[in-house]
Amino acid sequence: MNRAVVAILVLALPAAALAEKKPPLELTAAAEIEEAKALNAGIDRIAGRVTPCVEKGGDPTTCLCRNAADLAALKGAYQAAVAKHPAWRGRMLFFSNAERSYSWNISMPGLERALSDCP
């Protein structure tokens, strides 16, 4: 995991701790998995922008908030995901590919916290 993603998740630890009280929500429906993968792609995209800033010593929140367009797109994707799947709010999501050879986790409360840190 790259440092920017780790830094973003560290900012979200209090929210993530709340999510740990509920078991991860395992997504099995193909459509839900594709939607979660799209959300994860947004996370990866912004992490790719934040990483160089953090590696140069920048504050993770400041680095995140400097990427307004990517941040707006990620906020929109998050809002659309929880509007369509209210059960995802406040949960850790777990999903894998069809062969179960690769899996992903998304901390929805951690993501919400990170997104709320920027105006």
Order of alpha helices (4+ residues) and beta strands (2+ residues): alpha-alpha-beta-alpha-alpha-alpha-beta-beta-alpha
